[in-house]
Amino acid sequence: MVTETDSSSPDDIDWRSETSSAEMSQRDRLAEFYEQSIYEPAVVAWSDVRTRLGIVILSVYLLMALVEVLGLWRNPAPNQAPRLLAPFVNMQYPLGTTQSGVDLFALIVDSTPFILLMVLAGGVWATSVAIVVGTISGYKGGTVDTVITSISDFFMAIPGLPLIIILAIALSPENPILLGVILTINYWAGLGRSIRSQVLSIREASYVEASRTMGTSTHRIILKDVLPNIMPYVMVNFVLAARYTIFASVGLYFIGVLPYTGQNWGVTLNNAYNQGGLFTLEALHWLLVPIVAIVGLAFGLILVSQGMDRIFNPRVRTRLTGKSESVEEESDNENTSAWV
């Protein structure tokens, strides 16, 4: 009987062990990324009632947008319902109807995808440019800071509303993404100056000095040391930029500056006002429904931004994810011994 023996050489064994360790390290990195970037933020965010309420509100708007994009809801059509039907009288038209017999709930659903894209584009544009400008200017200093600050001051000196009106009339934007960028065309300048002030104080911190002493690159210092400390401020200002985009677009649609393409909450407000929604009780709901939609979206964004502060606060994050129990126990023991 012949016994089979392992003919693998030591080099093959070393190669296999190195491959296994590489696979394990990659798996560990993925697990660490999931825990730090997904699980822990979710736990911290969900622990705040404001975040839960804000997510519920925003989920309603996202659901309406999804329903409209997938074509699961009827498009608003005139003369298909009783005119100026009050809300909650007929559940087929839960929010009532307009002077032309258009379902107001269908109007709101039809407008939601356009509004969400516009708000997202405006908020992302304003905060992204402000982060780049503010962090580079504040951290680098010197000539770079002088040049960037001068450019920011120039854009801040331009009156925002007249500039937006001129661009809106000249370009007649129908794309929601382009419209969001136009509405926040110079909003980034003031936010960039504020972020610069935050970075000026952060760059003198001891941990940033230690990173520079160790030869860490500027790019890595900004990503690892600077940005996490200004993210709560950035998130709040992202929401402010998004809310500004909502109000600016509705106001410009209301006064007729922006083109009436499709349905929009501002267009609905304009139609309601022109047809007596402000002066007759029968048409008052026509005016109130888009106002409630506007306020609800802004309120949901504010609640989520307030909850985001917990995610970027390291002390709150470690406490809520259960990583500081030993520290808390030690502090409790110290307090007990002090009382004794």
Salt bridges, closest charged atoms under 4 A:
GLU40 OE1 - ARG317 NE 3.29
GLU40 OE2 - LYS323 NZ 2.62
ASP48 OD2 - ARG50 NH2 2.80
ASP48 OD2 - ARG310 NE 3.61
ASP103 OD2 - ARG74 NH2 2.62
ASP145 OD1 - ARG196 NE 2.72
ASP153 OD1 - ARG193 NH1 2.26
GLU204 OE2 - ARG203 NE 3.37
GLU209 OE2 - ARG212 NH2 2.66
